[in-house]
């Protein structure tokens, strides 16, 4: 198969080269090919929010849209502030505590507060 990397923002593999950049067909994120080739050297995961700001453990974030909690009738409302996040490995990059309990969220639905 090809050596095109997965999207660093949404972690899906539906990406393609476009000039000097890679483009994710799912979320529309673009990143330079030079950064993608040298990005795995340090092994540290960089997680960015919906605005492109780098998230770190301990940050406070805000939801940018209503999110339905899978397997429950609970909905996390837009504008809900979440304090003290943790960055974790996996498909859902952010581990946090909300009023509804412990949650794993994708960073693309969050904005740094």
C-alpha positions, 0 to 999 in steps of 0.5 A: 500500500502507499506510505501516505500517513493518517490525518494527525487531527482526526486520525483517519486514513482517508488522506491524499497528497496535494502539491506540497501538502497532505489533505484529509478528505474526511475533516479537510485538515491540511498539513505539509508533507515535510512535517508529516515525514519527520513528525514521528521521530520524537514519539510525543503525540500532538493533539489540536483542538477545532481551532488548531490550538495545541492541547495539553493535559490540564487545559480547560476546553469548551464544547463547540457543538452538542454531543449525544452520549452513546448508549445514553439519553444524555446530551452534552450541550454546546458551550459546556466548559470542561476543566482538567483534561488528560491527553490519552492515546487512542481514537478519542484523544481527550479524557475528562470528567463532566457532569454526566461522568467520565468521558473520552472525547475527540479533540475536533469537538473542543476549543481551548478555553 
